Amino acid sequence: MKVLPMKLLHPFILFSALLTLTQSAQAQNSLANGKSILAKFTNETTRKSFNGQNEKLTLYIGRTLVGSIEFESMVVGKALVLKDTLELRIDGLGQVDLVSTQTINEKGELVEASLKSRATQASGNRLRRSYSLRRKGTGFLWRRVEGKDVKEKQIDAPLDTLALAPPVGFVTRLPKVITKAGRYKFIGIDIETGSKTQVKVNVDPFEKHGFRGDSLSCRMVTIKQAAAALECFYDPKQKLLKINFSQPRIKAAGGRTDSERFQTLPEAFKGIPSTPIPTVILFFRALADSQIKDIEAMIDFDAMFDIAAKERKNTVKGEKAAFKKALMKILTNETWLRERRISVNSGSMELSDLKATTKDGVSEVSLPGGGKVLLKKNGKRWLVIGFKAPTKKTK
């Protein structure tokens, strides 16, 4: 540590120096606090409390169900064995399956851990990988297998090191034995890269948080492990309610009942929208569900036809009706909807993803993937009057 000359210790520098010392002390305390949490797993009663404790969350992109996470804990002999699975399936993009297994002995030490992943792309190509950590000597033997490619290396680390496989693994169980709000640090090994890192766990006091449209008493636990950051919410009985990921569109939620877990997440708005952005979201979701009456009610066909025909001097009788019929045929065409992934894209849309600008009574709502939807107010409702394709980038 660099020692500052006394003449530089005016009030601001002195405050900065004290802050640095305080942060250093907090970091040491956080690591000591982490050790105290791991020590709780040496208690046989604590380990047995996890036996048969299974939790299931549903994965969502926006409001669309795309998979699940299951956490299974059991006691085998004196060891705590954790088996977790994650399944993610996105129409038109592919699927990912993860299986994580970790064994913690009666001393709260990692015995072994494995992570198997399988990814299937929309093209049908499959990618399989497996990773493992096993105790060896003063540390762990890390192994990665992908096809015929095998990599191994020895990692020197304490035996109470955590195997990191976010969003699953032993780390998600730690908050269940933490009774006080505070900051905790642990030593970890990223099982995918075989690199040592720190795990930072910040536990907030119990407060009111939103859950499936309601306000519940729970506490937020922020976990930073390897390159992943998670916000986990636990109720007073230490049940994991939901997980927010660093990618804001993906989230995981459980349920207060078994059936609730499979329900679509509630909208951030209710009733008929009075502003352009939620109108656009509901419009695309109506397209995804082929709700013909709702689609027709949200389009101003007269205004759309006038815009399409404004450069022509006259129109033929019956042309407006033919225009409406042709447009609806496109908007309800399964192939057209599938190629544009309307189901996934509409389900993933959040209010914060869209931007709206209004001028001369016409609102342009910019879409996340490019392009715009034009709307005009008719009475109390905003109606769709046109679309703008994404602007092609010039080289």
C-alpha positions as CSV (number, residue, x, y, z in Angstrom):
1,M,0.0,0.0,0.0
2,K,1.4,3.4,-1.0
3,V,1.9,5.7,2.0
4,L,0.8,9.3,1.5
5,P,3.0,12.2,2.9
6,M,1.3,14.0,5.8
7,K,1.1,17.3,3.9
8,L,-1.4,15.6,1.4
9,L,-3.8,14.6,4.1
10,H,-6.2,17.5,3.8
11,P,-9.8,16.7,4.7
12,F,-10.8,15.3,1.3
13,I,-7.8,13.0,1.0
14,L,-8.1,11.9,4.6
15,F,-11.8,11.0,4.0
16,S,-10.8,9.0,0.9
17,A,-8.1,7.2,2.8
18,L,-10.5,6.3,5.6
19,L,-13.1,5.1,3.1
20,T,-10.5,2.8,1.5
21,L,-9.6,1.4,4.9
22,T,-13.3,0.9,5.7
23,Q,-13.9,-0.9,2.4
24,S,-10.9,-3.1,3.0
25,A,-12.2,-4.0,6.4
26,Q,-15.6,-4.7,5.0
27,A,-14.2,-7.0,2.3
28,Q,-12.3,-9.0,5.0
29,N,-15.5,-9.1,7.1
30,S,-17.5,-10.2,4.1
31,L,-15.1,-13.1,3.5
32,A,-15.2,-14.1,7.2
33,N,-19.0,-13.9,7.0
34,G,-19.0,-16.2,4.1
35,K,-16.9,-18.7,6.1
36,S,-19.5,-18.6,8.9
37,I,-22.3,-19.4,6.4
38,L,-20.4,-22.4,5.0
39,A,-19.8,-23.5,8.6
40,K,-23.6,-23.9,9.0
41,F,-23.5,-26.8,6.6
42,T,-21.4,-28.8,9.0
43,N,-24.5,-29.1,11.1
44,E,-26.3,-32.3,10.5
45,T,-29.7,-30.8,11.2
46,T,-29.1,-28.0,8.6
47,R,-28.1,-30.6,6.0
48,K,-31.2,-32.8,6.7
49,S,-33.4,-29.7,6.4
50,F,-32.5,-29.7,2.7
51,N,-33.4,-33.4,2.2
52,G,-36.2,-33.8,-0.3
53,Q,-36.4,-30.0,-0.7
54,N,-37.4,-29.5,-4.4
55,E,-38.2,-26.2,-6.0
56,K,-39.4,-25.5,-9.6
57,L,-39.4,-22.2,-11.5
58,T,-40.7,-21.4,-14.9
59,L,-38.5,-19.5,-17.4
60,Y,-40.0,-16.6,-19.3
61,I,-38.9,-14.3,-22.1
62,G,-41.1,-11.4,-21.4
63,R,-44.4,-13.1,-20.6
64,T,-43.8,-16.2,-22.8
65,L,-43.1,-19.5,-21.2
66,V,-39.8,-20.9,-22.6
67,G,-38.6,-23.4,-20.1
68,S,-38.0,-24.4,-16.5
69,I,-35.5,-24.7,-13.7
70,E,-35.6,-27.4,-11.1
71,F,-33.6,-27.5,-7.9
72,E,-33.4,-30.9,-6.1
73,S,-31.6,-31.4,-2.8
74,M,-31.1,-34.7,-1.0
75,V,-28.9,-36.2,1.7
76,V,-26.9,-39.3,0.8
77,G,-25.1,-40.7,3.7
78,K,-23.6,-37.6,5.4
79,A,-23.3,-35.6,2.1
80,L,-25.6,-33.1,0.6
81,V,-26.2,-33.9,-3.0
82,L,-27.7,-31.2,-5.3
83,K,-29.1,-32.1,-8.8
84,D,-30.4,-29.2,-10.8
85,T,-31.8,-29.0,-14.4
86,L,-32.5,-26.1,-16.7
87,E,-34.4,-26.5,-20.0
88,L,-34.8,-23.6,-22.4
89,R,-36.7,-23.9,-25.7
90,I,-37.3,-21.0,-28.0
91,D,-39.4,-21.5,-31.1
92,G,-37.3,-20.9,-34.2
93,L,-34.0,-20.5,-32.3
94,G,-33.4,-23.8,-30.7
95,Q,-33.0,-25.3,-27.2
96,V,-30.6,-25.5,-24.3
97,D,-30.5,-28.2,-21.6
98,L,-28.2,-28.1,-18.5
99,V,-27.8,-30.7,-15.8
100,S,-25.7,-29.7,-12.7
101,T,-24.7,-32.1,-10.0
102,Q,-22.8,-31.1,-6.9
103,T,-21.8,-33.0,-3.7
104,I,-21.0,-31.2,-0.4
105,N,-19.6,-33.2,2.4
106,E,-20.4,-32.9,6.2
107,K,-17.6,-30.4,6.5
108,G,-19.2,-28.0,4.1
109,E,-16.5,-28.8,1.5
110,L,-16.9,-29.5,-2.2
111,V,-16.3,-33.1,-3.1
112,E,-17.2,-33.1,-6.8
113,A,-19.3,-31.2,-9.3
114,S,-20.3,-31.7,-12.9
115,L,-22.1,-29.7,-15.5
116,K,-23.5,-31.1,-18.7
117,S,-24.9,-28.9,-21.5
118,R,-26.6,-29.6,-24.7
119,A,-27.6,-27.0,-27.2
120,T,-29.7,-27.7,-30.3
121,Q,-29.8,-24.9,-32.9
122,A,-32.7,-24.2,-35.2
123,S,-30.7,-25.8,-38.0
124,G,-30.6,-29.0,-36.1
125,N,-26.9,-28.8,-35.2
126,R,-26.1,-30.1,-31.7
127,L,-23.4,-29.0,-29.3
128,R,-22.6,-31.1,-26.3
129,R,-20.2,-30.2,-23.5
130,S,-19.4,-31.6,-20.1
131,Y,-17.4,-30.1,-17.3
132,S,-16.2,-31.5,-13.9
133,L,-14.4,-30.6,-10.7
134,R,-13.0,-33.3,-8.5
135,R,-11.0,-33.0,-5.3
136,K,-7.3,-33.8,-5.9
137,G,-4.4,-33.0,-3.6
138,T,-4.6,-29.4,-2.3
139,G,-7.2,-28.4,-4.8
140,F,-9.4,-29.6,-7.7
141,L,-8.9,-31.3,-11.1
142,W,-10.9,-29.4,-13.7
143,R,-12.0,-31.2,-16.9
144,R,-13.8,-30.0,-20.0
145,V,-14.9,-32.4,-22.8
146,E,-16.3,-31.3,-26.1
147,G,-16.5,-34.1,-28.6
148,K,-13.0,-35.5,-28.9
149,D,-11.4,-32.4,-27.4
150,V,-10.5,-32.9,-23.7
151,K,-8.8,-30.2,-21.5
152,E,-7.6,-30.7,-17.9
153,K,-5.8,-28.6,-15.4
154,Q,-5.1,-28.6,-11.6
155,I,-6.5,-25.7,-9.6
156,D,-5.2,-24.9,-6.2
157,A,-8.1,-23.7,-4.1
158,P,-9.5,-24.2,-0.6
159,L,-11.7,-27.3,-0.2
160,D,-14.7,-25.2,0.8
161,T,-14.5,-23.5,-2.7
162,L,-17.9,-23.2,-4.4
163,A,-18.5,-24.7,-7.9
164,L,-20.2,-22.0,-10.0
165,A,-22.8,-23.0,-12.5
166,P,-25.2,-20.0,-12.6
167,P,-28.2,-19.9,-12.2
168,V,-28.1,-23.3,-10.5
169,G,-25.9,-25.0,-7.9
170,F,-24.9,-24.7,-4.3
171,V,-24.9,-20.9,-4.4
172,T,-28.7,-20.7,-4.7
173,R,-29.0,-22.6,-1.4
174,L,-26.7,-20.3,0.6
175,P,-29.4,-17.6,1.2
176,K,-31.6,-20.2,2.8
177,V,-29.3,-20.4,5.9
178,I,-28.5,-16.6,6.1
179,T,-30.6,-15.0,8.8
180,K,-29.2,-11.5,8.7
181,A,-29.0,-8.9,6.0
182,G,-25.4,-8.2,5.0
183,R,-22.6,-8.8,2.5
184,Y,-20.9,-12.1,2.1
185,K,-18.0,-13.3,0.0
186,F,-16.9,-16.8,-1.0
187,I,-14.1,-18.3,-3.1
188,G,-15.4,-20.0,-6.2
189,I,-14.4,-21.8,-9.4
190,D,-16.3,-21.1,-12.6
191,I,-16.9,-24.7,-13.8
192,E,-17.2,-23.6,-17.5
193,T,-13.9,-21.8,-17.6
194,G,-12.0,-23.5,-14.8
195,S,-11.0,-20.0,-13.4
196,K,-11.0,-19.0,-9.8
197,T,-13.1,-16.0,-8.8
198,Q,-15.0,-14.5,-5.9
199,V,-18.7,-14.9,-5.2
200,K,-20.4,-11.8,-3.8
201,V,-23.7,-12.2,-2.1
202,N,-25.7,-9.2,-0.9
203,V,-28.7,-9.9,1.3
204,D,-31.3,-7.1,1.7
205,P,-33.8,-6.9,4.6
206,F,-37.4,-8.2,4.1
207,E,-39.4,-5.6,2.1
208,K,-42.4,-5.5,-0.2
209,H,-41.6,-6.7,-3.8
210,G,-43.8,-7.3,-6.8
211,F,-44.6,-11.0,-7.6
212,R,-47.1,-11.9,-10.3
213,G,-49.0,-8.7,-10.0
214,D,-49.1,-8.7,-6.2
215,S,-46.9,-7.1,-3.5
216,L,-45.3,-9.7,-1.2
217,S,-42.9,-9.6,1.7
218,C,-39.6,-11.1,0.6
219,R,-36.0,-10.2,0.5
220,M,-33.8,-9.7,-2.5
221,V,-30.5,-11.5,-2.6
222,T,-28.0,-10.2,-5.2
223,I,-25.5,-12.9,-6.3
224,K,-22.5,-12.1,-8.5
225,Q,-20.7,-15.2,-9.6
226,A,-18.3,-15.5,-12.5
227,A,-19.8,-13.4,-15.3
228,A,-23.3,-13.8,-14.1
229,A,-25.4,-11.5,-11.9
230,L,-28.7,-12.7,-10.4
231,E,-31.4,-11.1,-8.3
232,C,-33.1,-13.9,-6.3
233,F,-36.2,-13.3,-4.2
234,Y,-37.0,-15.5,-1.2
235,D,-40.1,-15.4,1.0
236,P,-40.1,-15.5,4.8
237,K,-40.1,-19.3,4.6
238,Q,-36.9,-19.2,2.5
239,K,-38.8,-20.4,-0.6
240,L,-37.2,-19.1,-3.8
241,L,-40.0,-17.1,-5.6
242,K,-38.2,-15.7,-8.6
243,I,-34.9,-14.8,-10.3
244,N,-34.1,-11.8,-12.4
245,F,-31.2,-12.2,-14.8
246,S,-28.7,-9.6,-16.0
247,Q,-30.4,-10.0,-19.4
248,P,-33.7,-8.2,-18.5
249,R,-35.9,-10.0,-20.9
250,I,-35.3,-13.4,-19.3
251,K,-36.7,-14.1,-15.9
252,A,-37.7,-17.1,-13.8
253,A,-40.7,-17.3,-11.5
254,G,-42.3,-19.9,-9.2
255,G,-45.8,-19.9,-7.8
256,R,-47.6,-19.8,-4.6
257,T,-49.5,-22.9,-5.8
258,D,-48.3,-25.7,-8.2
259,S,-50.6,-24.5,-11.0
260,E,-49.6,-20.8,-10.7
261,R,-46.1,-21.6,-11.8
262,F,-47.3,-22.4,-15.3
263,Q,-49.5,-19.3,-15.7
264,T,-48.5,-16.4,-18.0
265,L,-47.0,-13.5,-16.2
266,P,-49.5,-10.6,-15.8
267,E,-49.3,-7.5,-18.1
268,A,-47.8,-4.3,-16.7
269,F,-51.0,-2.6,-17.9
270,K,-54.7,-3.4,-17.7
271,G,-57.7,-2.8,-19.9
272,I,-57.7,-0.8,-23.2
273,P,-54.3,1.0,-23.5
274,S,-54.6,4.8,-23.7
275,T,-51.0,5.3,-24.9
276,P,-49.2,4.0,-28.1
277,I,-46.5,1.6,-26.6
278,P,-48.8,-0.8,-24.8
279,T,-51.2,-0.7,-27.8
280,V,-48.3,-1.9,-30.0
281,I,-47.5,-4.7,-27.6
282,L,-51.1,-5.9,-27.4
283,F,-51.3,-5.7,-31.2
284,F,-48.4,-8.0,-31.8
285,R,-49.7,-10.4,-29.1
286,A,-53.0,-10.5,-30.9
287,L,-51.2,-11.4,-34.1
288,A,-49.3,-14.2,-32.3
289,D,-52.5,-15.7,-31.1
290,S,-54.4,-15.1,-34.4
291,Q,-57.1,-13.1,-32.5
292,I,-58.8,-11.9,-35.7
293,K,-61.5,-9.7,-34.0
294,D,-58.9,-8.0,-31.8
295,I,-56.5,-7.4,-34.7
296,E,-59.3,-5.8,-36.8
297,A,-60.3,-3.6,-33.8
298,M,-56.8,-2.3,-33.4
299,I,-56.3,-1.2,-37.1
300,D,-57.7,1.9,-38.7
301,F,-58.1,0.3,-42.2
302,D,-59.5,3.5,-43.7
303,A,-56.5,5.6,-42.6
304,M,-54.1,2.8,-43.7
305,F,-55.7,2.5,-47.1
306,D,-55.6,6.3,-47.6
307,I,-51.9,6.4,-46.9
308,A,-51.3,3.5,-49.3
309,A,-53.3,5.1,-52.0
310,K,-52.4,8.8,-51.5
311,E,-50.2,9.0,-54.6
312,R,-53.1,7.8,-56.8
313,K,-55.7,10.1,-58.3
314,N,-58.6,7.7,-57.8
315,T,-59.5,4.3,-56.5
316,V,-61.7,1.5,-57.9
317,K,-64.9,0.6,-56.1
318,G,-64.4,-2.3,-53.7
319,E,-60.6,-1.7,-53.6
320,K,-60.7,-0.7,-50.0
321,A,-62.5,-3.9,-49.0
322,A,-60.0,-6.0,-51.0
323,F,-57.1,-4.1,-49.3
324,K,-58.5,-5.0,-45.9
325,K,-59.0,-8.7,-46.9
326,A,-55.4,-8.9,-48.4
327,L,-53.9,-7.3,-45.3
328,M,-55.7,-9.6,-42.9
329,K,-54.6,-12.6,-45.0
330,I,-51.0,-11.6,-44.5
331,L,-51.3,-10.8,-40.8
332,T,-52.9,-14.2,-40.1
333,N,-50.6,-16.3,-42.3
334,E,-48.9,-18.9,-40.1
335,T,-45.8,-19.0,-42.3
336,W,-45.4,-15.2,-42.3
337,L,-45.8,-15.1,-38.5
338,R,-43.4,-18.0,-38.0
339,E,-40.7,-16.5,-40.2
340,R,-40.8,-13.3,-38.3
341,R,-41.0,-15.1,-34.9
342,I,-44.0,-13.0,-33.9
343,S,-44.9,-15.3,-31.1
344,V,-41.5,-15.1,-29.4
345,N,-40.8,-11.5,-30.2
346,S,-44.3,-10.3,-29.1
347,G,-44.1,-12.3,-25.8
348,S,-40.7,-10.8,-25.0
349,M,-41.7,-7.2,-25.5
350,E,-41.6,-5.0,-22.4
351,L,-42.8,-1.4,-22.0
352,S,-39.1,-0.3,-21.6
353,D,-38.1,-1.9,-24.9
354,L,-40.2,0.4,-27.1
355,K,-39.8,4.1,-27.7
356,A,-42.5,6.4,-29.0
357,T,-42.4,9.9,-30.6
358,T,-45.6,11.8,-31.5
359,K,-45.9,14.6,-34.0
360,D,-49.0,16.1,-35.6
361,G,-51.2,13.5,-34.0
362,V,-49.3,10.5,-35.4
363,S,-47.1,8.4,-33.1
364,E,-44.2,6.3,-34.3
365,V,-43.3,3.4,-32.0
366,S,-39.7,2.0,-32.6
367,L,-39.4,-1.7,-32.3
368,P,-36.3,-3.4,-30.6
369,G,-35.3,-5.2,-33.8
370,G,-35.8,-2.2,-36.0
371,G,-38.8,-0.9,-37.9
372,K,-41.6,1.2,-36.6
373,V,-45.4,1.1,-36.1
374,L,-47.5,4.1,-36.9
375,L,-50.5,4.9,-34.8
376,K,-53.2,7.6,-34.7
377,K,-55.7,8.3,-32.0
378,N,-59.3,7.6,-32.7
379,G,-61.5,8.6,-29.8
380,K,-59.9,7.1,-26.7
381,R,-57.9,4.5,-28.5
382,W,-54.7,4.5,-30.5
383,L,-55.1,2.5,-33.8
384,V,-52.4,1.2,-36.1
385,I,-52.3,3.1,-39.4
386,G,-49.1,1.8,-40.9
387,F,-45.6,0.2,-40.7
388,K,-42.1,1.2,-41.5
389,A,-39.5,-1.4,-42.4
390,P,-36.1,-1.3,-40.6
391,T,-33.6,1.1,-42.2
392,K,-30.8,-0.7,-44.0
393,K,-27.4,0.3,-42.9
394,T,-25.2,1.7,-45.6
395,K,-21.5,0.6,-45.7
